[in-house]
Amino acid sequence: MHVQDSHWSSASALAAGGATMSTAGSGRADGARTTPLRVDAQRNLEHVLRAAREVFGELGYGAPMEDVARRARVGVGTVYRRFPSKDVLVRRIAEEEISRLTDQARAALGQEDEPWSALSRFLRTSVASGAGRLLPPQVLRVSVVEEQAGGARVPQQRTQPAELRLVPEEPVAVASVPAPEDDAGASALLEVVGRLVERARAAGELRADVSVSDVLLVIATAAPSLPDAAQQQAASARLLDILLEGLRSRPA
């Protein structure tokens, strides 16, 4: 029975990873050989996620899975084994981006005493990280209404389900309605950015008509994709300086 089990493990390893194994290996040898397979699988996943972030950041969420596979230096079949559809991969990247932005906003709130410094720090950190090129559409889809007292605009999320069009230029590439966990992540981001906005507005440093959606739009706008990394960084910094000046309140 032990010999049969050893042969079965060898055959399974060959099928999964193409590894060459002896037919007379002990249980310890089998364990040593399966460990690299798990490490390789984890490494491939990390490569795919990194490549997807880069490709989607450069080309948008409409980029094909083949481009992600080429950037990750794996076969497209490897990508599909980890992510059965493109929508699943897109959602994974979008969720990570929402979480990253939320952490950056919380860090700005917790580490900056001055309201304007906190808001500008959040914007600069987010733009520098390339977040603007990966902002999920559902985060930008906030409806703007007039606040009853004061007339200031405040963002509200959609209350009715709506299609999440990840690739507006390709009508066929439409994802389903965001899952509840997506809505929860987006809500958390909007809430913490809203606190940054309200603090800066209350301090008289932010224009009264600036909403959370405006701030997120700044992040999306101030992250141009240029082939040269140094030029891209310089262009982002310059554009963000201009946009920040546009957000600040001016004496009457």
N, C-alpha and C positions, 0 to 999 in steps of 0.2 A: 504493500500500500504506500509505503514511503517513496519507493522508486517511482510509482505511477504519479504521485503528487508532484515529485520533482520534475518529471517529464511534462506534466500539465503546466507547471509554473514556467518552465522553459518555453513552451509553445506560446503561452500567453504573452510573455515578454517579447518574443520574436514578432508576434503580430502587432503589438503596441508600438514598439520602438525600433524594430529592425536590428536588435542587438544579437550578437552571436554568443551562445551559451553552451557549455558542455552538458552532456546528458547525465553526467554522474556527479553533479554539484551537490553539496550538502545544504541543509537548511540555512546555515550562516552565509554560505556563498550566494544563495538565491536572494537573501535579504540585501546583501551588499550590491547586487546587480540591479535590484528594483529601485533603490534609493536614487541613483542618477536619473532614472526615468521621471520620478516625481520632481526632482530639481529641474530637469529640462522642461517639464510641463509648466512649472511655475515661471521659469525664465521666459518661455514662449509667451505666456500670458502677459507678463510685464512688457515684453517687446511689442506685442500687439496693442496694448493700451497706450504705450508711449507713441507708437507710430500713428494710432488713430487720433490722438490729441494733436500731433503735428500736422497730419494730413487734413483733418477737419478744420484746424486752425488756419491753414493756408488756403484751402480750397472750398471750405464750407461743408456743411453736413451732406451736400449732394455728391461728394467725392465717392467713387466706387470702392467696394471692398478690395478689389484687386490692387488699388493704389496703397491701401493700408497694408496688405500682405507684402507687397514689394518693399515698402519702407521698413517693415518689421523683419524682412529677409526670411520669411517663412512662406510655405505654400498657402494658397487661398483656402484649401481644405482645412488647414490648421486653424485659420481664423473662424471658419464656420463651425468647427468642432467646439470651439469655446463660446461662440456667439451664433446661434442657429439662424439669425436673420440680422440684417443691417439695423433694423429698428432697435433690436436688443443692444447692439454695440453703441448706437447713438445715445440711447437712454443711459447707458452706463457712463459714458463720457459726460453727458449733460448733468447727471446726478453728482458726479465728482466735482464738476465745475461749480454747481450751486453750493455744495458743501465748502469748497475752497473759498468762494467769495464770502460766504457767511462767516467763516473763521476769520477772514481778513477784516471784515466789518466789526466783528466783536473785539478783535485785537486793537483796532483803532479806538473803539469806545473805551476800552479798559486802560489804554496806555497813554492817551492824550487828554489832558484836562481842558484845553481850549477847544470849543466846539468847531471852529473853522479848521484848526489843525487836525482834528480827528477826521473830519470829512475829507479834507484834501489828502491826508495820509492814506485813507481808504482808496481814494481814486488813484493816487499814484502807485500804490502797491498793486492794485488790481490791473491797471494798465500795463505796468512793468511785467507782470506775470503772463501777459497775453490773454487775459480772461475775456477781453472784449470780442475776440474772434470766436469764442465758444459759448457766448451767452445763449442759453436755451430760449427759443422763441416764446415759450409760455411765461417766462419771467418778464419779458418785455410787453406781453399782452396784458396790460393793466388798463382799466378804464379810468378816465380822468373826469371827476365831477367837481362841481362848485361846492365848496364848503359853505354851509348855511351862515355861519358866523365869520365874517371877515372876507369871504370870497376867495380864499386861497385854495389852490388845487390840491387835492389829495388823491393818491392812487387807491384803487380798489380792484381786487382780483375778480375775474369773471365768476358769477354764481351759477351760470348754466354751462353744462359741458359743451366744449367746442373742439373741432378738429385741430390737431396740432400739426401744422404744415411745416415740416422740417426743411423742405426744399421748395420754396414758392415758385421757382422757375420751372419745376418739373411737377405738374399736377398729379402724376401717377405716384410720386413718392410721398405719400401721406401716411403719417403714423396715426395710431388710434388715440383716443382720448387719454391724456396723461393718467397714470395710475395714482391711487391715493397717496402713496409715498412720495411721488413727484410733487403733488400739490402741497404736501406737508413741508418738503424741503424748500419749495419756492416761497411759501408763506413765511417760513423762518427767515429767509433772506430779506424779503420785503419788510418784515417787522424790524429787523435790526438796522437795515439801511434807513428805515423810517425814523428811527430814533436819532440817527446821525443828522438827518435832515431837520427834524424838529428842534434839536439842540442848536444847530447853526442858525435856524430861522428865529428862534426865540432870543438868541444873542444879537440879533440884528445884523448878522454877517452874511446871511443868505437871502437872495431875492425872495419876496413873499410868494411869487408865482411859480417857484421851482418845486417840482414834485419828486417823489421817489423814482418814478419812471424817467424823469429828466436826467437824474443822476446815473441811472443804469444806461441810458442812451449815451451819456458822455463816455462811459467805459467802452461801449460798443464802437463809438465813433473814433476814439483816440487810440485805436490799435490797428493802424494800417499794416497790411502785409506787404513788405518789400523784400526783394531778393537778398539784399545786403543787410546783415544783422546790425551793423553800426548805424547805417542810414535809418533803419527801422526804429532803433532806439532813439535816435536824435529826433526823428519826425514825430514819434509818439510823445516825447517829452515836450517838444515845442507846441504841438497841437493841444496837449493837455493844459499847458500854461495859458493858452488863449481861451480855452473853454472854461477854465477855473475863473478867469477874470470875468467872463460872461455870467457866471453864477453868483458872484459877489454882489451884495447890495451897495448902492451908492447913496451918499448924503443927498437929501432933497435940495 
